[in-house]
Amino acid sequence: MLAADYSDIIRKIICSILVGLVIRILDDYIDQDIQYVGKSNYIIEKFEKSIFPYSILFVTIAAGIHLQYTITLISSCYIVGMFHDLHMKLPTGLNGYSESIILVIINIFLFSFKDIVTSLMIIILIQCIDDLLDMTWDRKYGYKNYANKFGKLEIVMISLIITILLIMFDSIKLVIVFSCALLVNYIIEKEVPKFEIK
């Protein structure tokens, strides 16, 4: 039984790292207007046209390792990414609000409510912390930032509340996903120099 538990944790860790890499790669692809000091966008330059094949490959492997983690985390990233643009018209003809609702409904049919909510909470927590760390930078260059929009104290309080809820409902998921997010960020930042706007 103990061996099975360790095996499940290892699968969740590997899955979270792969999902984190995909999210970071696609995030850098979407933010192509950012250029790094002394070189072009590192991720774009490194992967070029291979970005999408690699992303599909990583997601496929991650889903094979742990389907629930992969789908709910990526879906949550998409939904949280839409928070700033809920009414924006998207290529599907729907707005961000509609696509987010559809994605939640699909997830409800596939996974438990707890799986969906905890994934959504952990992604919101990571986004809040990221916004707190990037307040000055985002304010300077006009990037959307919840801490700048709603206030630093408010985002800190939301982060604390979410952390407490995650500890209550799925502390293991909190530790695994948050740790893997930090690891992926460290790996990327170690290879990428400090960036600036073109």
C-alpha positions as CSV (number, residue, x, y, z in Angstrom):
1,M,0.0,0.0,0.0
2,L,2.8,2.4,0.9
3,A,4.6,1.6,-2.4
4,A,1.4,2.4,-4.3
5,D,1.1,5.8,-2.5
6,Y,4.7,6.7,-3.3
7,S,4.2,5.6,-6.9
8,D,1.1,7.9,-7.2
9,I,3.0,10.8,-5.7
10,I,5.9,10.3,-8.2
11,R,3.4,10.2,-11.1
12,K,1.8,13.4,-9.9
13,I,5.2,15.2,-9.6
14,I,6.3,14.1,-13.1
15,C,2.9,15.1,-14.5
16,S,3.0,18.5,-12.8
17,I,6.5,19.3,-14.1
18,L,5.5,18.4,-17.7
19,V,2.3,20.5,-17.4
20,G,4.3,23.4,-15.9
21,L,6.8,23.3,-18.8
22,V,4.0,23.3,-21.4
23,I,2.3,26.3,-19.7
24,R,5.6,28.2,-19.5
25,I,6.5,27.5,-23.1
26,L,3.1,28.5,-24.4
27,D,3.0,31.6,-22.1
28,D,6.3,32.7,-23.5
29,Y,5.0,32.1,-27.0
30,I,1.9,34.2,-26.4
31,D,4.1,37.0,-24.9
32,Q,6.4,37.2,-28.0
33,D,6.4,41.0,-27.6
34,I,8.9,40.5,-24.8
35,Q,12.6,40.4,-25.8
36,Y,15.4,39.3,-23.5
37,V,18.5,41.4,-23.0
38,G,21.2,40.4,-25.5
39,K,19.1,37.9,-27.4
40,S,15.6,37.3,-28.8
41,N,12.9,35.6,-26.7
42,Y,14.7,32.5,-25.4
43,I,11.9,30.1,-25.5
44,I,10.7,31.1,-29.0
45,E,14.3,31.0,-30.3
46,K,15.0,27.7,-28.7
47,F,11.9,25.8,-29.9
48,E,10.8,27.9,-32.9
49,K,8.2,25.9,-34.9
50,S,8.6,22.9,-32.6
51,I,6.7,24.7,-29.7
52,F,3.4,23.1,-30.5
53,P,4.6,19.5,-31.3
54,Y,6.6,19.5,-28.1
55,S,3.7,20.9,-26.1
56,I,1.4,18.2,-27.5
57,L,4.0,15.6,-26.8
58,F,4.5,16.8,-23.2
59,V,0.7,17.0,-22.5
60,T,0.2,13.5,-24.0
61,I,2.9,12.0,-21.8
62,A,1.6,13.9,-18.8
63,A,-2.0,12.7,-19.4
64,G,-0.7,9.1,-19.7
65,I,1.0,9.5,-16.4
66,H,-1.9,11.2,-14.5
67,L,-5.0,12.2,-16.5
68,Q,-6.8,14.0,-13.8
69,Y,-3.9,16.3,-12.9
70,T,-3.1,17.1,-16.5
71,I,-6.6,18.0,-17.7
72,T,-7.8,19.9,-14.6
73,L,-4.5,21.9,-14.3
74,I,-4.3,22.9,-17.9
75,S,-8.1,23.7,-18.0
76,S,-7.6,25.8,-14.9
77,C,-4.7,27.7,-16.5
78,Y,-6.8,28.5,-19.5
79,I,-9.7,29.7,-17.3
80,V,-7.5,31.8,-15.0
81,G,-5.8,33.2,-18.1
82,M,-9.2,34.4,-19.3
83,F,-10.1,36.3,-16.1
84,H,-8.7,39.5,-17.5
85,D,-10.5,39.1,-20.8
86,L,-13.8,37.4,-20.0
87,H,-15.7,39.5,-22.5
88,M,-13.1,39.4,-25.3
89,K,-14.2,37.8,-28.5
90,L,-12.1,34.7,-29.2
91,P,-11.4,32.8,-32.5
92,T,-14.2,30.3,-31.7
93,G,-16.7,33.2,-31.9
94,L,-17.3,32.9,-28.2
95,N,-16.1,35.2,-25.5
96,G,-13.8,34.2,-22.6
97,Y,-16.6,33.9,-20.2
98,S,-18.5,31.4,-22.4
99,E,-15.4,29.3,-23.2
100,S,-14.6,29.1,-19.5
101,I,-18.1,27.9,-18.6
102,I,-17.9,25.2,-21.3
103,L,-14.5,24.1,-20.1
104,V,-15.8,23.8,-16.5
105,I,-18.8,21.8,-17.7
106,I,-16.6,19.4,-19.7
107,N,-14.3,19.0,-16.6
108,I,-17.3,18.2,-14.4
109,F,-18.3,15.4,-16.7
110,L,-14.8,13.9,-16.6
111,F,-13.6,14.5,-13.0
112,S,-14.8,15.1,-9.5
113,F,-15.8,18.5,-8.3
114,K,-13.0,18.4,-5.7
115,D,-10.4,17.7,-8.4
116,I,-11.6,20.7,-10.5
117,V,-11.9,23.2,-7.6
118,T,-8.5,22.3,-6.1
119,S,-6.8,22.6,-9.5
120,L,-8.5,26.0,-10.0
121,M,-7.5,27.2,-6.6
122,I,-3.8,26.2,-6.9
123,I,-3.5,28.0,-10.3
124,I,-5.2,31.1,-8.9
125,L,-2.8,31.0,-5.9
126,I,0.2,30.7,-8.3
127,Q,-1.1,33.6,-10.4
128,C,-1.7,35.7,-7.3
129,I,1.8,35.1,-6.0
130,D,3.3,35.8,-9.4
131,D,1.3,39.1,-9.6
132,L,2.5,40.1,-6.1
133,L,6.1,39.5,-7.2
134,D,5.7,41.4,-10.5
135,M,3.7,44.4,-9.2
136,T,6.4,47.0,-9.9
137,W,7.3,45.5,-13.3
138,D,3.7,45.1,-14.5
139,R,2.8,48.6,-13.3
140,K,5.8,50.1,-15.1
141,Y,5.0,48.5,-18.5
142,G,1.2,48.4,-18.2
143,Y,0.8,44.6,-17.9
144,K,-2.5,43.3,-16.3
145,N,-1.9,42.5,-12.7
146,Y,-4.4,41.6,-10.0
147,A,-2.3,43.0,-7.2
148,N,-2.2,46.4,-9.0
149,K,-5.8,46.2,-9.9
150,F,-7.3,45.1,-6.6
151,G,-4.6,46.0,-4.1
152,K,-1.6,44.2,-2.6
153,L,-3.3,43.5,0.8
154,E,-6.4,42.1,-1.0
155,I,-4.4,39.7,-3.1
156,V,-2.3,38.6,0.0
157,M,-5.6,37.8,1.9
158,I,-7.0,35.9,-1.1
159,S,-3.7,33.9,-1.3
160,L,-3.9,33.1,2.4
161,I,-7.5,32.0,2.2
162,I,-6.9,29.8,-0.8
163,T,-3.8,28.3,0.8
164,I,-5.8,27.4,3.9
165,L,-8.6,25.8,1.8
166,L,-6.1,23.8,-0.1
167,I,-4.5,22.6,3.1
168,M,-7.9,21.5,4.2
169,F,-9.0,19.8,1.0
170,D,-5.8,18.5,-0.7
171,S,-2.6,19.5,1.0
172,I,-0.6,17.0,-1.1
173,K,-1.7,18.6,-4.3
174,L,-0.8,22.0,-3.0
175,V,2.7,20.9,-2.1
176,I,3.3,18.9,-5.3
177,V,1.9,21.5,-7.9
178,F,3.3,24.5,-6.1
179,S,6.8,22.9,-5.7
180,C,6.8,21.8,-9.4
181,A,5.8,25.4,-10.4
182,L,8.7,26.8,-8.5
183,L,11.1,24.2,-10.0
184,V,10.0,24.9,-13.6
185,N,10.3,28.6,-13.0
186,Y,13.8,28.1,-11.6
187,I,14.9,26.0,-14.5
188,I,13.6,28.5,-17.1
189,E,14.9,31.6,-15.3
190,K,18.3,30.0,-14.8
191,E,18.6,29.6,-18.6
192,V,17.0,32.9,-19.5
193,P,18.5,36.3,-18.7
194,K,16.5,39.2,-17.3
195,F,14.1,40.5,-20.0
196,E,13.0,43.8,-21.2
197,I,10.3,45.2,-23.5
198,K,11.2,45.8,-27.1
